[in-house]
Amino acid sequence: MSGDRIKLTVKERDSLGSAETRRLRKDGYIPGVLYGKDEPRAIAIEERALRNALTGDSGLHAVLDVVLEGQKTTHPSILKEYQQHPVRGFISHVDFHEVRLDRPIQASVSVTLVGGDESPGVGEGGVLSQPTQELNVEALPMEVPDHIDADVSKLGMGDMLRLEDIALIEGVTFLDDPHETVIATVTMPRAEEEPETTPAEGEEAEEGAEPAEGEEPGEGGGDESEGDQPDSTEG
């Protein structure tokens, strides 16, 4: 479970725009927005503090006690969305949503396969695949799991593990279809296709080399189509 509550002090920013954003990042801050009971607030978070907050045991599901610089009010919040630089990979923008700790929230939680080396199907040479990487759940903010383990140690060749096979977690409700959501499968490896054989040099020339009856070699077979001939049918 998330369980962690981490204090995160942020500062409000008055100036917006790309120039201000570049200045913040240069100074080691990440721009963001805090959505709460009042109007959204534009904020800036120290990059190191945010990284430490989101790399704990609860990961991205940690409950953050956001405090605006110079104020005492705590805003329990969760990381709702973040953007990453497409090339360098660092977080470039974050959205925090203030939550009530006594009301359930919905979240996407990653699925971790365990016991793959013990699967009989894998032992026979089968391929273990994971069609579903994340599950949608509903739980109180402090009870959202950081990940969900899926035991695949008993999967044989051709077997699949569905959401309905996953053990229920106290306080957590799965929102996806329990039967239609396939977590993992073990399938036969695909047979390698044999490369197509090409005719040996000279074989193509031999095929169809016989001239048609009554036709001298090199004659006939012109490219003119019937549509190029005059119509001799009388109307």
N, C-alpha and C positions, 0 to 999 in steps of 0.2 A: 504494500500500500504506500501511497505517497507519504503521509505522515509528517513530512518535513514542513516546517514553517520558517521561512528565511526572511530576515529583515533586509529590505532593499531601499536605500535612500536615493531618491531621484531629484532632479531639479526641473522646475518649469522653464520652458523656453518661450520667449516672446516673439522672436524673429523666426520666420519660416522661409522656405525656399531652398533651392539647390545650393546656393552659395553658403548659407548658414549650415546646411547639412554637411557640406565638405569641411567646414571649419570645425564642426563638432567631432567628426571622425578623425581629423588631424590631431585634435586634442585628446583623443582616446575615449570619446563618448559615442553612444549609439542613440540616434533619434527614435522616438516612439510616441505612442498615444495611450493614455489611460482612460478607458471607458468605464464610467461608474454611474452613480445615482444622479450626478449633476451633468453639466456639459462636458464633453470630452476635453481632456487636458493634454496639450503638447508637452512632452517631457524629454529629458535626456538622461541616459543611464551610463555610468562608468562601465566601459567594456569589460574590465577585469572583474568587477563586482557581479555583473550579469553572468559572465562565464562561470564564476564560482557557484552562483546560485543555481544554475541549470545543469551542473555536472555532478550534483550530489546523488544520493541514493534514489531520489524520486525523479531525477532527470527533468524532462520538460513538463512533468505533471506536478512539480512542487508548488505549494501554496506560498505566494510571495506577499509578505507584509510590506506593502509599498508605503513609504513615508515621503511626503514632499519636503524638500529641504526648507528648514526654518519653521516647520509645523510639527505638531505632536500627533495628529490624527493618523491612525493606521488604516490602510485600505487593503484588506485581504483580497488578493487578485491571483489570477492564473494567466499563463502565457497562452493567448488565444491564437496568435498568428505571428509568423516572423518571415522576413525576407533575407535571402542570402545573395552575396555577390556571385554572378554567374560564372566567373573565372576563378577568383581567389577563394571563394567559399565562406568568407567571414559573414557574420550577421550584420545586415545593413539597416534593418528597421524592425521594431517589435510593436505588437499591440497587446496591452494588458486589459483584462476585463475584471472588474471588481465583482466579487461573489459573496453570497451569504453562506457561511459554513454549515448552516442547518438546512440548506436546500440542495437537492441533487443537481448535478450538472451532467452534461453529455460530453464525452471525449473519445478520441481515437487512440487505441492502445496497441502497441506492436505485439506480434506473436512470435515466440521463440520456440523452435522445435528442439525437443530433448529426446535422447535415446536413439538417435538415428543409426549409430554404430551397432546397436543391438537388434535392429529390425531384421527379421528373417528374410524379408524380401530383398533388402539391401545386401544381405549376406549371399543371396543367390545371384547377385549381379544386377538387381533392379535399380532404377533411378528414383531417388527421393526428390519430390518437387513440392513447392509451397505456393499454391495459387493465391492464398489469402495472407497478406503481410500484416494487416491491421484489423482490429475489431472495434466496432462502435459500442460503447458501454454507457451506462448511467449509474452514477454513484454520488455520494456526498464528496465535496472537494478533497477532504482529508482521506478518503477511502478509495480514490481512483488508483488502480494498480499501475506501477511503472511499466510492467509488461505482463504478458500472459504466457505461461508455459503450456505447450502441447506435447504430450507424451506419444511418440511414434514408435516406441520400442517393440510393439506387438504387430506392426503392420507387415502383412505378407505380400507376396507378389500379386499385384492387381487390386490391393486393398486401398481404401481411402479413409481419411479421418475427417469427420464433419464437426461442425460447431456443437451439435447435439451430443457428441462424444466427449466434450470437454467438461471437466468437473466444475460445478457451480462454485462461485466465489461469494462468500457471505458479504452482503451489502452491495453487491455489484449485479446489475441487470444487463444481460446481453441484448443488444437491439437488432442484430442481424438475424436473418432467417436461419433457424437452427439446422434445418435439413438441407437447404440449398447452399449454405455456406460451406465450401470444401476447404479445409485447412491444409491438408497434405495428402499426397498420393505416392504410391510406389508402382512404377510401370516397367515393362520390359524395355531394355535399351533398343533404340531403333537400329535395324539392320543397315549396314552400309550398302548403298546402291552401287551396283557394278557399273563401271564406265561403259558408255556405248562404244561398240566396235565400229571402226571406219573401214570401208572397203579398201583392200590393197590396191596399190597403184596399178592401173591397167584393167581392173575388174569392171569399172564403170564403162569403159570403152567397149569391152567385150559384150556387155549386156545391150541388147537391142541393135547390135551391129549388122544383123541380117537385113538386107533390103527387102521391102515388101514385094509380093509377087507381081511381076510385070514392071517393076521399077528398077531403073538402072541405078547403080550406086552413085550417090551424090545428087540424085534428082528428087523432085517432089517435096512435099511438106512445106510449101511456101507459107509466108506469114500473113497472106491476105485473108481476111475474115469474110464470112458470107455476107455480112452487112455491107461490104464494099462492092459487091456485084450488083449489077442492075436488076431490078425486079422484072421477071419475064411473065409473071402471072397477069392475065387480063382480068380487069375488074368486071 
